[in-house]
Amino acid sequence: MATLARVFDRREIAEAPRAAALPVTDVCALRPLPQEDVFLYCKKIDNSRLVREPDPKAGGVCWSAIGAASVAVLLLTAAGAMHVSATLAGYKLEDLRAEERRLVDEGRALDLHEAELLSPERLEKLAKGQNLVTPAAGQVFHLERHPDSAVAMVEK
């Protein structure tokens, strides 16, 4: 690689124009830089007075596209809202069914507990524990209902 670079350096030296244009008067003078004779001038361009010409095709397309996209988003939102509300209603319905099952089971448990409390065997056991006896035939008074709302009276 080093030899190849030397070959290129030699070719460039061979092809390079001789420094004959410079007078050999100054031994310390430098060679001219490439593109040294090119002079670039930057001109400031003022476009403040220019007015853009309106495009007749671009005016309505943008607003109609925005309107169409808004309508599409509105329809998708409405459809999504209906789907979400139906899903939430399904969850609520299932919660109510679970609560109904729980309440029916609780009602059955209460009916069973009431039946246990009102069983004749238990009532007799409680009566014996408190020294209660069955009333005699003359101790029971049956009240009859009269349509004229008369008050029942005890005969002496």
URJO-V337361 format. One record per backbone hydrogen bond with DSSP energy under -1.0 kcal/mol. NH is the residue of the N-H (numbers start at 1). CO is the residue of the C=O. If there is no record, write none. Layout:
[[NH	CO] [NH	CO]]
This chain:
[[5	1] [6	2] [7	3] [8	4] [9	5] [10	6] [11	7] [12	8] [13	9] [14	10] [15	11] [16	12] [20	18] [36	33] [50	47] [64	60] [65	61] [66	62] [67	63] [68	64] [69	65] [70	66] [71	67] [72	68] [73	69] [74	70] [75	71] [76	72] [77	73] [78	74] [79	75] [80	76] [81	77] [82	78] [83	79] [84	80] [85	81] [86	82] [87	83] [88	84] [89	85] [90	86] [91	87] [92	88] [93	89] [94	90] [95	91] [96	92] [97	93] [98	94] [99	95] [100	96] [101	97] [102	98] [103	99] [104	100] [105	101] [106	102] [107	103] [108	104] [109	105] [110	106] [111	107] [112	108] [113	109] [114	110] [115	111] [116	112] [117	113] [118	114] [123	119] [124	120] [125	121] [126	122] [127	123] [128	124] [129	125] [130	126] [131	128] [132	127] [149	146]]
